[in-house]
Amino acid sequence: MVVAIVAIAAVASVVRAKYGIVRRHRGEELVQRGPDPEAERLRAEVKALKERVAVLERLATDSGSALEREFDKLRERD
């Protein structure tokens, strides 16, 4: 009987975690978390930084003439 109660409680906590439901103040109220705007902003910033790093890696590994063309493209873009 005790094992069944523990199993039910464990399954319930996993389901709550999956759907983003948290308890406040000892179960007084259940609140569903929405998307975090700060996390979305950080994801976009990381994506932009990864793109910049990819460009820099490509510039560092290209030959001399290709490097000059890439610099010219970047200057024109800004």
Residue pairs with C-beta under 8 A, 6 or more apart in sequence:
16 22
16 23
19 32
20 32
20 33
21 30
21 31
21 32
21 33
22 30
22 31
22 33
23 29
23 30
23 31
24 30
24 31
55 70
55 74
58 70
59 67
59 70
59 71
62 70
